[in-house]
C-alpha cells in the first residue's frame, strides 16, 4: 500500500507525537532495572531504524523497552552485574533471529506448534505476578527488593496512590490521544506531589551537563546470565507476532505475508541485540503506538523514522536523563501496580481467547507447574548453570508441551470448528 506523501513538517510533528505516546513505558523500564534512560532512548531509536531497514520501511511500528524482561534483568543484574546482563540481551535477540529463520523455512504455523497458548499464557502470567512484590515495595517507598525504606511509608502512599489513580482514570476516561498516555499522566501527578512533599532530589539535574554522551555499557558474555535471559525471549516473540497482526488489522495490510513474519522477527531480534551492545533494554513493538496509529489514521512508516530520530536526539541531552533519574520510587511503584497486573491479564486473556481447556489433565499440568515455578522463583541447576524464575518456567512449559501426550488437541479442535 503506497502512502500519499505528506509535507515533511507534518511527518515530523506526527513522529514527535508517536514518541510522546511511547515515552512513559519506554523510560519506566530502565528506571526500574537501574539502566540509563538516555541509553534506552538511544537504543529505542536505533532499534526502530534497524527494524525499518530490515522490513524495507513497510510497517508503521515503534520499538522500545520490553517489560517482559524486567524480572530476569533484576535477578541477573544482582548476580552477574549489568555488563553480563547486556550479553544476555544480545543472546535474547539471537533467539528472535533463529525463530525468524525457522518461520522462513517452515512457515508461520511453526510458532503455533512450538509455542501454543497453553505454553505462552502461563509464562506471561508469571512475568506479571512475579514482579508484583517489586511494584508494591516501590509504592510503599521501599527499594524494589524491599531491602530499604527510601521514603517514609505515609509520604510514599500519598504519592503512589494518586499516581496510580491518575493512570487508571486517564486509561479509562481519557479521550483521543490523551487516553494513550496514562503512564505519562500518572508520572506527572506523582512527580508534582513528590515536589510538594519535598522528596525530589534535584542536585543530579543541576550537576548534569546539557549535552552528554549516554552511559553506554560494553556487554560481557557470561553463560549464567545468558541462561537467565534467553528463555524469556519466547513470550515477547509471541507478543511481537500479536503486535504485527494488530498493526496489520489497523492499516489493512497483511504484514505476516509482506514484508513477512520472518523479516519482522529478524528486525526485532537485530534491534534487541543492538540494544544489548550499547547497554540498553531489549526492544519490542509498542501497543500504545499502534493505538496512536489507529487513532490518528496516519499509516505512513516514515513518521516512525522521525520518532526514532527524536528519541536518539533526546538521548544526548544530559539534563533530560538526570531529570528522569530524579523521579522518586513511589511514583513508579504506583503505576507499576497497574502495569505488572495488566501483563498477567494479557496471559489470562490468551488462555480465554484460545479456549484452552483446563479440565484436560495435560493443560492443567503445564499451566500449574509453570505458574508455581515462575511466581515462586524455583531454581534448578548448579553455579553458573542455574535457571530460575521466569527463565526456568519458560523452558519447563516448553518441555512439558513437547513431552506430554496429546499436544495437538487444541489446534485440531480449532481446525475442526473452522471446517
C-alpha positions as CSV (number, residue, x, y, z in Angstrom):
1,X,0.0,0.0,0.0
2,X,1.6,3.3,-1.0
3,X,1.3,6.3,1.3
4,X,0.3,9.7,0.0
5,X,3.3,11.9,0.6
6,X,2.6,14.5,3.3
7,X,4.6,17.6,4.0
8,X,7.8,16.8,5.9
9,X,6.7,19.2,8.7
10,X,3.6,17.2,9.3
11,X,5.6,13.9,9.3
12,X,8.0,15.5,11.9
13,X,5.1,16.5,14.2
14,X,3.4,13.1,13.9
15,X,6.8,11.5,14.8
16,X,7.1,13.6,17.9
17,X,3.6,12.6,18.8
18,X,4.4,8.9,18.5
19,X,7.4,9.2,20.7
20,X,5.3,11.1,23.3
21,X,2.8,8.2,23.4
22,X,5.6,5.6,23.8
23,X,7.7,7.7,26.2
24,X,6.2,6.7,29.6
25,X,6.7,2.9,29.1
26,X,10.0,3.4,27.3
27,X,11.8,5.2,30.2
28,X,9.9,3.4,33.0
29,X,11.6,0.0,32.2
30,X,15.2,1.2,32.5
31,X,14.4,3.3,35.6
32,X,13.0,0.1,37.4
33,X,16.0,-2.0,36.4
34,X,18.7,0.6,37.1
35,X,19.7,1.2,33.5
36,X,20.4,4.6,32.0
37,X,17.1,6.1,30.5
38,X,19.2,8.0,27.9
39,X,20.7,4.8,26.6
40,X,17.2,3.3,26.4
41,X,16.1,6.3,24.3
42,X,19.1,5.9,22.0
43,X,18.6,2.1,21.6
44,X,14.8,2.5,21.0
45,X,15.6,5.0,18.2
46,X,18.4,2.8,16.8
47,X,16.3,-0.3,17.1
48,X,13.3,1.2,15.3
49,X,15.6,2.4,12.4
50,X,17.2,-1.1,12.1
51,X,13.7,-2.7,12.1
52,X,12.7,-0.3,9.3
53,X,15.8,-1.2,7.3
54,X,15.2,-4.9,7.6
55,X,11.4,-4.7,6.9
56,X,12.0,-2.2,4.0
57,X,10.2,0.5,5.9
58,X,6.8,-1.1,5.3
59,X,5.4,-1.5,8.9
60,X,4.5,1.6,11.0
61,X,5.7,0.4,14.4
62,X,7.9,1.8,17.1
63,X,10.3,-0.5,19.1
64,X,11.2,0.2,22.7
65,X,11.9,-1.3,26.1
66,X,10.2,-4.6,26.8
67,X,8.6,-5.1,30.2
68,X,8.8,-8.9,29.8
69,X,12.5,-8.8,30.7
70,X,12.2,-6.8,33.9
71,X,12.2,-9.8,36.3
72,X,15.2,-11.7,34.7
73,X,17.2,-8.4,34.3
74,X,16.7,-7.5,38.0
75,X,17.6,-11.1,39.1
76,X,20.6,-11.5,36.7
77,X,21.9,-8.0,37.5
78,X,22.2,-8.8,41.2
79,X,24.0,-12.0,40.4
80,X,26.2,-11.2,37.4
81,X,26.3,-7.4,37.0
82,X,24.9,-5.2,34.3
83,X,27.5,-5.9,31.6
84,X,26.8,-9.6,31.8
85,X,23.0,-8.8,31.6
86,X,23.7,-6.9,28.3
87,X,25.4,-10.0,27.0
88,X,22.2,-11.9,27.8
89,X,20.2,-9.3,25.9
90,X,22.3,-9.7,22.8
91,X,21.7,-13.5,23.1
92,X,17.9,-12.9,23.5
93,X,18.0,-11.0,20.2
94,X,19.5,-14.0,18.6
95,X,16.5,-16.1,19.7
96,X,14.2,-13.9,17.6
97,X,16.6,-14.2,14.7
98,X,16.5,-18.0,15.0
99,X,12.7,-18.0,15.2
100,X,12.6,-15.7,12.2
101,X,14.8,-18.2,10.2
102,X,12.6,-21.1,11.3
103,X,9.4,-19.2,10.2
104,X,11.1,-18.6,6.8
105,X,11.8,-22.3,6.4
106,X,8.6,-23.8,7.9
107,X,6.0,-21.0,7.7
108,X,4.3,-19.0,10.5
109,X,2.4,-22.1,11.7
110,X,5.7,-23.4,13.1
111,X,5.4,-20.9,16.0
112,X,1.9,-22.2,16.8
113,X,3.2,-25.7,17.1
114,X,6.3,-24.8,19.2
115,X,4.6,-22.2,21.4
116,X,0.8,-22.8,21.7
117,X,-1.3,-20.7,24.1
118,X,-1.0,-23.2,26.9
119,X,2.8,-22.7,26.9
120,X,2.9,-18.9,26.4
121,X,-0.1,-17.8,28.6
122,X,1.2,-19.1,32.0
123,X,4.7,-17.7,31.2
124,X,3.2,-14.2,30.6
125,X,1.0,-14.5,33.8
126,X,4.2,-15.4,35.7
127,X,6.1,-12.4,34.3
128,X,3.4,-10.1,35.6
129,X,2.8,-11.7,39.0
130,X,6.4,-12.5,39.8
131,X,7.0,-8.7,39.6
132,X,4.1,-7.7,41.9
133,X,6.2,-7.5,45.1
134,X,8.5,-5.1,43.2
135,X,5.6,-2.8,42.4
136,X,4.1,-3.0,45.9
137,X,7.5,-2.4,47.6
138,X,8.2,0.7,45.5
139,X,4.6,2.0,46.0
140,X,5.3,1.8,49.8
141,X,8.5,3.8,49.4
142,X,10.9,0.8,49.6
143,X,13.6,-0.4,47.2
144,X,12.2,-2.8,44.7
145,X,13.5,-5.8,46.6
146,X,12.2,-4.4,49.9
147,X,15.7,-4.1,51.4
148,X,15.5,-0.4,52.4
149,X,12.8,2.2,53.2
150,X,13.8,5.0,50.8
151,X,10.8,7.3,51.5
152,X,8.6,7.3,54.7
153,X,5.6,4.9,54.2
154,X,2.8,7.5,54.6
155,X,4.5,10.0,52.3
156,X,5.1,7.3,49.7
157,X,1.4,6.2,49.8
158,X,0.2,9.8,49.4
159,X,2.4,9.9,46.2
160,X,1.9,6.4,44.8
161,X,-1.8,6.0,45.1
162,X,-2.8,9.3,43.4
163,X,-0.2,8.4,40.6
164,X,-2.0,5.0,40.2
165,X,-5.5,6.5,40.3
166,X,-4.5,9.2,37.7
167,X,-3.1,6.4,35.4
168,X,-6.4,4.4,35.8
169,X,-8.6,7.4,35.2
170,X,-6.8,8.5,32.1
171,X,-6.7,5.0,30.7
172,X,-10.5,4.6,31.2
173,X,-11.9,8.1,30.8
174,X,-9.3,9.8,28.6
175,X,-10.4,11.0,25.1
176,X,-8.4,10.8,21.9
177,X,-4.6,10.8,22.2
178,X,-4.8,11.7,25.9
179,X,-6.1,8.2,26.5
180,X,-2.9,6.7,25.1
181,X,-0.6,8.4,27.6
182,X,-1.9,7.2,31.0
183,X,1.7,6.4,32.2
184,X,2.9,10.0,31.5
185,X,-0.2,11.4,33.2
186,X,0.5,9.3,36.3
187,X,4.2,10.2,36.4
188,X,3.3,13.9,36.1
189,X,0.9,13.8,39.0
190,X,3.2,11.7,41.1
191,X,6.2,13.9,40.4
192,X,4.2,17.0,41.3
193,X,3.2,15.5,44.6
194,X,6.8,14.4,45.2
195,X,7.8,18.0,44.8
196,X,5.1,19.2,47.2
197,X,6.3,16.6,49.8
198,X,10.0,17.6,49.3
199,X,11.2,14.2,48.3
200,X,12.7,15.1,44.9
201,X,16.5,15.4,44.8
202,X,17.3,17.9,42.0
203,X,21.1,18.0,42.7
204,X,21.7,15.5,39.9
205,X,19.8,17.7,37.4
206,X,21.8,20.8,38.4
207,X,25.1,18.9,38.1
208,X,24.3,17.2,34.7
209,X,25.6,18.9,31.5
210,X,23.1,20.0,28.8
211,X,24.8,17.8,26.2
212,X,26.4,14.5,27.2
213,X,27.1,11.0,25.8
214,X,24.7,8.4,27.2
215,X,26.4,6.0,29.6
216,X,26.9,3.2,27.1
217,X,27.9,-0.2,28.5
218,X,30.0,-2.8,26.8
219,X,28.4,-6.3,27.2
220,X,30.2,-9.2,28.7
221,X,29.2,-12.8,27.8
222,X,28.5,-15.0,30.8
223,X,26.7,-18.3,30.3
224,X,24.8,-17.9,33.6
225,X,23.4,-14.5,32.6
226,X,22.6,-15.8,29.1
227,X,20.6,-18.7,30.6
228,X,18.6,-16.2,32.6
229,X,17.7,-14.1,29.6
230,X,17.3,-16.4,26.6
231,X,14.2,-18.4,27.6
232,X,12.3,-15.3,28.4
233,X,12.5,-14.2,24.8
234,X,9.9,-16.8,23.9
235,X,7.0,-14.7,25.4
236,X,7.9,-11.4,23.7
237,X,8.3,-13.3,20.4
238,X,4.6,-14.2,20.6
239,X,3.8,-10.7,21.7
240,X,5.7,-9.5,18.6
241,X,3.5,-11.6,16.3
242,X,0.4,-10.3,18.0
243,X,1.8,-6.7,17.5
244,X,2.4,-7.3,13.8
245,X,-1.1,-8.8,13.3
246,X,-2.6,-5.9,15.3
247,X,-0.9,-3.1,13.2
248,X,-1.8,-5.0,10.1
249,X,-5.5,-5.0,11.0
250,X,-5.3,-1.3,11.8
251,X,-3.7,-0.4,8.4
252,X,-5.5,-3.0,6.3
253,X,-2.2,-4.8,5.3
254,X,-1.1,-8.3,5.8
255,X,2.4,-7.8,7.3
256,X,2.7,-11.5,8.1
257,X,3.0,-12.0,4.3
258,X,4.7,-8.8,3.2
259,X,7.3,-8.0,4.3
260,X,6.9,-11.4,6.1
261,X,6.9,-12.5,9.7
262,X,10.5,-13.8,9.2
263,X,11.6,-10.3,8.4
264,X,9.7,-8.6,11.3
265,X,11.1,-11.2,13.8
266,X,14.6,-10.7,12.3
267,X,14.2,-6.9,12.7
268,X,13.1,-7.2,16.3
269,X,16.0,-9.6,17.0
270,X,18.6,-7.3,15.4
271,X,17.1,-4.3,17.3
272,X,17.3,-6.2,20.7
273,X,20.9,-7.4,20.1
274,X,21.9,-3.9,19.0
275,X,20.4,-2.6,22.3
276,X,22.4,-5.1,24.3
277,X,25.6,-4.0,22.5
278,X,25.1,-0.4,23.8
279,X,23.7,-1.2,27.2
280,X,20.0,-0.7,26.5
281,X,17.0,-2.8,27.4
282,X,15.6,-5.4,24.9
283,X,13.2,-4.0,22.4
284,X,9.6,-4.9,21.5
285,X,6.8,-3.4,19.3
286,X,4.7,-0.9,21.3
287,X,0.9,-1.4,21.5
288,X,0.5,2.2,22.6
289,X,2.0,3.4,19.3
290,X,-0.3,1.0,17.4
291,X,-3.2,2.6,19.2
292,X,-2.0,6.1,18.2
293,X,-1.7,5.0,14.6
294,X,-5.3,3.7,14.7
295,X,-6.5,6.9,16.3
296,X,-4.7,9.4,14.0
297,X,-5.1,7.1,10.9
298,X,-1.6,8.1,10.0
299,X,-0.2,4.9,8.5
300,X,3.0,6.2,6.9
301,X,6.0,4.3,8.3
302,X,8.1,7.5,7.8
303,X,6.6,9.0,10.9
304,X,8.3,6.2,12.9
305,X,11.6,7.3,11.4
306,X,11.1,10.7,12.8
307,X,10.0,9.3,16.2
308,X,13.3,7.3,16.2
309,X,15.4,10.4,15.3
310,X,13.7,12.4,18.1
311,X,14.5,9.5,20.6
312,X,18.2,9.4,19.6
313,X,18.4,13.3,19.8
314,X,16.9,13.3,23.4
315,X,19.4,10.6,24.4
316,X,22.2,13.1,24.2
317,X,20.6,15.7,26.5
318,X,22.2,15.1,29.9
319,X,19.8,17.1,32.0
320,X,16.9,15.3,30.5
321,X,18.2,11.9,31.7
322,X,19.1,13.3,35.1
323,X,15.5,14.6,35.4
324,X,14.2,11.1,34.7
325,X,16.5,9.6,37.2
326,X,15.2,12.0,39.9
327,X,11.7,10.5,39.7
328,X,11.1,9.1,43.2
329,X,10.4,5.4,43.7
330,X,6.7,5.7,44.8
331,X,5.8,7.5,41.6
332,X,6.9,4.4,39.6
333,X,5.6,2.0,42.2
334,X,2.0,3.3,41.9
335,X,2.0,3.0,38.1
336,X,3.6,-0.4,38.2
337,X,0.8,-1.8,40.3
338,X,-1.4,-1.5,37.2
339,X,1.3,-2.3,34.6
340,X,2.5,-5.6,36.1
341,X,-1.1,-6.7,36.8
342,X,-2.0,-5.9,33.2
343,X,0.9,-8.1,31.9
344,X,-0.7,-11.0,33.9
345,X,-4.1,-10.2,32.4
346,X,-2.7,-10.5,28.9
347,X,-1.7,-14.1,29.8
348,X,-5.1,-14.8,31.2
349,X,-6.9,-13.4,28.1
350,X,-4.6,-15.6,25.9
351,X,-6.0,-18.7,27.7
352,X,-9.6,-17.5,27.4
353,X,-9.3,-16.3,23.8
354,X,-7.9,-19.6,22.6
355,X,-10.4,-21.6,24.8
356,X,-7.7,-23.6,26.5
357,X,-9.5,-26.4,28.3
358,X,-8.0,-26.5,31.8
359,X,-10.1,-29.6,32.8
360,X,-7.8,-31.5,30.4
361,X,-5.1,-33.0,32.6
362,X,-2.3,-32.1,30.2
363,X,-3.2,-28.4,30.1
364,X,-3.8,-28.3,33.8
365,X,-0.3,-29.7,34.5
366,X,1.5,-27.3,32.1
367,X,-0.2,-24.2,33.5
368,X,0.0,-25.3,37.2
369,X,3.7,-26.2,37.2
370,X,4.7,-23.2,35.0
371,X,2.9,-20.7,37.4
372,X,4.4,-22.1,40.6
373,X,7.9,-22.3,39.2
374,X,7.7,-18.8,37.7
375,X,6.0,-16.9,40.6
376,X,7.6,-18.9,43.3
377,X,11.1,-18.4,42.0
378,X,12.1,-22.1,41.7
379,X,15.8,-22.6,40.9
380,X,17.3,-25.7,39.2
381,X,21.0,-26.2,38.4
382,X,24.4,-25.6,39.9
383,X,26.6,-22.5,40.0
384,X,26.6,-20.5,36.7
385,X,24.3,-23.2,35.1
386,X,21.3,-22.3,37.3
387,X,18.0,-21.5,35.8
388,X,15.4,-19.8,38.0
389,X,12.1,-17.9,38.0
390,X,10.7,-16.7,34.6
391,X,13.6,-18.3,32.6
392,X,13.0,-21.7,34.2
393,X,9.2,-21.6,33.9
394,X,9.5,-20.7,30.1
395,X,11.7,-23.8,29.5
396,X,9.6,-26.1,31.7
397,X,6.4,-25.0,29.9
398,X,8.1,-25.7,26.5
399,X,9.4,-29.1,27.6
400,X,6.1,-30.2,29.2
401,X,4.3,-29.3,26.0
402,X,6.7,-31.4,23.9
403,X,6.8,-34.4,26.3
404,X,3.2,-34.8,27.5
405,X,1.0,-36.7,25.0
406,X,-2.0,-35.1,23.2
407,X,-0.3,-31.8,22.2
408,X,-2.2,-31.4,19.0
409,X,-5.6,-31.4,20.8
410,X,-6.3,-27.7,21.0
411,X,-5.3,-27.0,17.4
412,X,-7.2,-29.9,15.9
413,X,-10.3,-28.7,17.8
414,X,-9.9,-25.3,16.4
415,X,-9.4,-26.6,12.8
416,X,-12.5,-28.8,13.2
417,X,-14.5,-25.8,14.3
418,X,-13.3,-23.7,11.4
419,X,-14.1,-26.6,9.0
